[in-house]
Every structure is written in structure tokens, then in C-alpha cells.
């Protein structure tokens, strides 16, 4: 079957129903997920740091908000969240008059109920007027910030391969500059950097470890396998984060 882009402004203009079906299904999957021991360990560490007059900043590429569910507060979401929505302009881009906001209503509109699963042979072609709109009647689109995705009817979503020259996009747009600036400040001031559960191939996050190493700040990696950052990490712990972090951080979860 033909791969259909589902995370670009052009895709949204061409077929907003398909895009919303895809994201509705992903929201359904995430809504059934719970934080694991790694999430709770990081939340416990943040609390301990605060009690000791220190600060832990969690920079995440995750879009499920499970860190928040576990109790973490100081979070920078590079790619936003599946739970965010925003106004769409005529070209399918994020409308400049308002930033994305969270809406956990599920389904967002009745027409999305039961739609979007990858094993569905045909998508619903929901009429525009039945898709999510704000109170002023303006069409909404997913507010998640991410790379281009492709949705193939009958198969799981496939993420495009990333390379050193790959630029991440928010729905086909550049990442939020305010979010990037906040992350840059945290990177420039930290005295320890941990990379956890990532392959270190999706930029800009994949370049964070190298930036830290250039400052002479110690790095630690917790990962199932080696990654693009393993060779520059002073400490490397291989295995499941949910098993390693509670003991490594000396926290009870």
C-alpha cells in the first residue's frame, strides 16, 4: 500500500480526516499506558534534588506525558505532546495567534470514535465539519512537535530514518524556538548529564551529549544497547531503565 504522510501541513490540508484518525488512535494507545519505574525514579530524584537545593531538568522527546503522570515537574518537551491541539491556518500550519494547548477529551469529537487503528483497511473520510474545531469554529490540528511520520493503511506507523543532517520538525515546521532556548540554557548550566533510553539518532537531542562533553561535564548513559553517545559517556549502564534507575539513583519507587 502507498505510504501517506500524516504529519505535515500539506498532509493536513490534503486529508485532515486521515491525520486526525492517525493521531486519535495514538492518543487511544497512550491513554491506556501507565508510568513505569524509570518515570517514578526520575520524579523521586527531582524531589530529592529540590529538597537539597539543587535542580533536575528533564528534557524529553517523549510525547505521552507519562513523566508528568509520575510526578515530574521540571520538564522540557522538545516535541510537545499527543494531548496538545492547536489552531490550523489555511496552509495547515500552527496558527500564530495561539500556542498549542492540552485537551485530553477522548475522542475529541464523536466522529473519531473507533477510527485510526493501523489494521483498518480504509479510513473514515470524516467530513470537515465533524473534525475537531475550537469554540470559534476554527479547525484544529494536532499540536504535537515531531518528525515527519508516514501512515500506511493496514500497517503500523513508520518513522522516517534520521541522520546527522536530519532536522526535526513540528508537524513539518521547525521546533518551538522557546522550547529549544529553554533546553539550551539547561544544557549550558548542568553539572551532570544523563541520557536515558534513547538511540541518540534523532536531532537536535542526539547532539546534546556531544555539547555537554565539549564542556567537560560528566555524562552517564542508561540504555538497552549502545548508542551514538555511548563512546563519549563516562558512565555506561546497559539494561532496562526501570530496573537500573531506582538503584542507581538510590530512590524508592
Order of alpha helices (4+ residues) and beta strands (2+ residues): beta-alpha-alpha-alpha-beta-alpha-beta-beta-beta-beta-beta-beta-alpha-beta-alpha-beta-beta-alpha
